[in-house]
Every structure is written in structure tokens, then in C-alpha cells.
């Protein structure tokens, strides 16, 4: 799976969407080697936040990535209701494009399911949300939400609250029958 980011790593959202659109257009016209075996997901901005001038930034991200991406990575999801809202938008877009609900290849969702305290408490419902093919966990945003000064102890092991989140993500995924994906490895100097 390749994840193309429109969230944290993109300062200029309009430029990021234009570059994403250009990349996806190129890969549709001239497929990458192995593209038929590689999922392309777009990490959109959080569903709960509005962007510049009050617009829904995430909706513009979905529109930019809709044609060409296989689905969307959804950060800071706090409830299955948010995923239902996104599912309704995607269903409308698929119907407009293909004339049928969900189309021939419905878009999948990969929520990052532990980035806020509310998300941790709702992780099982998030995993059972519409279109969810897998869930992953993240401790960096949760750490900031909690006011923590780190995610690991002096021995390098995750602190208890983050180990709990990782375990809950695994259990929720398995209970929902979707794939569990471990979080990112941040220490790139020790690769």
C-alpha cells in the first residue's frame, strides 16, 4: 500500500491536492509496475476539522483523490458516525461516476483509530464502521492530546497508555474481521 499524504506533511493544501491529482492522473494513464497489486490510499484531513474560511478540508481532499485512489486513510477518527458520514459522501460520488451505489470498485477506508481519547474509547465501533478494511493506531497525536512528554519510557518500551491503545487496536480489528496494522516506526536513525 502506498499512502499519499494531504494531512500533516502538507502545508499548502491547494498545492498538495494539485500534485496529488497530477500523480493520480499519470498513474491512471501510465500504470506503475505492479499497480494492479498495490493499493493507493490518500490520507485526508480530519473529518472533524474545517479548513480555510470554514470549508471542509477533508471533502476537498476526497474530491482530489477520488479518481485514481483505492481509498482513504482517515486520521483522528473519533466515532463510527464520522465514517458513516464519509461513506455517504463516497456513495454519492460513486453513484455520480458509475450510475450505481458503491460502483465496481468501492473505495475503502483505513482509520487511524487511536489519535484522540474519544477514539480510544470508541475503537471497536470505529473498526466496524462502513468500508473499513483495516485499522491502524498512532500514539503521537494522542500523546499531544494527553499532554504527555513522550510515548516511550527510558527502556524504549511504550508507556502503559500507548501499549493499551496498541492492544485495543489489535483486538478491535480482529473482533470486526478487519486487518490490524501496526503504527509507524519513528526512529529512522535506528533502521
C-alpha positions in Angstrom: 0.0 0.0 0.0 1.2 3.5 -0.9 -0.2 6.3 1.2 -0.2 9.8 -0.3 -0.5 12.4 2.4 -2.6 15.5 2.4 -2.7 16.0 6.1 0.2 16.8 8.5 3.0 16.9 5.9 1.3 19.3 3.6 1.3 23.0 4.4 -0.2 24.3 1.2 -3.3 22.2 0.8 -4.3 23.5 -2.6 -0.8 22.8 -4.0 -0.8 19.4 -2.3 -4.2 18.5 -3.9 -2.9 19.6 -7.3 0.2 17.5 -7.0 -1.9 14.5 -5.9 -4.3 14.9 -8.8 -1.4 15.1 -11.2 0.2 12.0 -9.8 -3.0 10.0 -9.9 -3.8 11.2 -13.4 -0.3 10.0 -14.5 -0.7 6.6 -12.9 -4.1 6.0 -14.4 -2.8 6.8 -17.9 0.5 5.0 -17.5 0.2 2.5 -14.7 3.1 1.8 -12.4 4.7 -1.6 -12.5 2.7 -3.7 -10.1 0.0 -1.1 -9.7 -2.6 -3.8 -10.0 -1.2 -5.4 -6.8 -0.6 -2.1 -5.0 -3.3 -0.1 -3.2 -3.1 3.6 -3.3 -4.7 5.4 -0.3 -4.9 9.2 0.3 -4.5 10.4 3.8 -7.1 13.1 4.1 -7.5 15.8 6.7 -9.6 15.0 9.8 -13.4 14.8 9.4 -14.0 16.9 12.5 -12.0 19.9 11.3 -12.9 22.7 8.9 -10.2 24.3 6.8 -9.5 27.7 5.5 -12.6 30.0 5.6 -14.7 27.3 7.2 -14.7 24.9 4.3 -14.5 21.2 4.9 -10.9 20.5 4.0 -11.4 16.7 4.1 -14.1 16.9 1.5 -11.8 18.7 -0.9 -9.2 16.0 -0.2 -11.6 13.3 -1.1 -12.6 15.1 -4.3 -8.9 15.4 -5.3 -8.2 11.8 -4.7 -11.4 10.1 -5.7 -10.5 9.2 -9.2 -7.3 7.1 -9.0 -7.1 6.2 -5.4 -8.4 2.9 -4.0 -9.4 4.5 -0.7 -8.7 6.9 2.1 -6.7 6.9 5.3 -8.7 8.8 7.8 -6.9 10.5 10.7 -8.3 11.4 14.1 -11.5 9.4 13.7 -13.5 9.6 16.9 -16.6 7.6 16.0 -18.2 5.3 13.5 -20.7 8.1 12.8 -17.9 10.1 11.2 -17.1 7.1 9.0 -20.8 6.8 8.1 -20.8 10.5 7.0 -17.8 9.8 4.8 -19.4 6.6 3.4 -22.4 8.7 2.4 -20.2 11.2 0.5 -18.3 8.4 -1.2 -21.5 6.6 -2.2 -22.9 9.8 -3.8 -19.6 10.3 -5.7 -19.5 6.7 -6.8 -23.1 6.9 -8.0 -22.4 10.1 -9.9 -19.4 8.5 -11.6 -20.8 5.0 -12.4 -24.6 5.2 -12.0 -24.6 2.7 -9.2 -24.1 2.9 -5.5 -20.6 1.8 -4.5 -19.6 1.4 -8.2 -17.5 -1.5 -9.5 -14.6 -0.9 -7.0 -15.9 0.8 -3.9 -13.4 3.0 -2.0 -12.0 1.5 1.2 -11.3 3.3 4.5 -8.3 2.9 6.8 -9.0 4.8 10.0 -6.2 5.8 12.4 -8.1 4.7 15.4 -6.3 5.9 18.5 -5.3 9.6 17.9 -7.7 11.1 20.5 -9.0 9.9 23.9 -12.5 9.6 22.4 -11.2 7.4 19.6 -9.5 5.1 22.0 -12.8 4.6 23.9 -14.7 4.0 20.6 -12.1 1.9 18.8 -14.3 -1.2 18.5 -17.1 0.8 16.8 -14.6 2.5 14.5 -13.3 -0.9 13.4 -16.8 -2.0 12.5 -17.5 1.2 10.5 -18.6 1.2 6.9 -16.0 0.5 4.2 -13.3 -0.2 6.9 -10.8 -2.7 5.5 -8.2 -2.3 8.3 -7.4 0.0 11.3 -4.1 1.3 12.5 -3.1 3.1 15.6 -1.0 6.1 16.4 0.4 7.5 19.6 1.9 10.8 18.5 -1.3 12.8 18.3 -2.7 11.1 21.3 0.4 12.0 23.3 -0.1 15.7 22.4 -3.8 15.4 23.4 -2.9 13.9 26.7 -0.1 16.5 27.4 2.5 13.7 27.5 6.2 14.5 27.2 6.8 11.2 25.3 5.4 7.9 24.3 8.2 5.6 25.5 10.0 5.0 28.8 13.7 5.1 29.3 13.9 1.5 28.3 12.5 2.2 24.9 9.2 0.4 25.6 5.9 2.2 25.0 4.3 3.7 28.1 1.3 1.8 29.5 -1.4 4.0 27.9 0.2 3.6 24.5 0.6 -0.2 24.9 -3.0 -0.3 25.9 -4.0 1.6 22.7 -1.9 -0.7 20.5 -3.5 -3.8 22.1 -7.0 -2.3 21.8 -6.5 -1.6 18.1 -5.4 -5.2 17.5 -8.4 -6.6 19.5 -10.9 -4.3 17.8 -9.6 -5.2 14.3 -9.8 -8.9 15.0 -13.3 -8.6 16.5 -14.5 -6.7 13.5 -12.9 -9.0 11.0 -10.6 -6.4 9.5 -6.8 -6.2 9.3 -4.8 -4.7 12.1 -1.8 -2.6 11.0 0.9 -1.6 13.5 1.9 2.1 13.9 4.8 3.8 12.3 8.4 3.3 13.3 9.7 6.8 14.1 13.3 6.2 14.9 14.6 6.4 11.4 18.2 6.7 12.6 17.9 3.2 14.0 16.5 1.5 10.9 
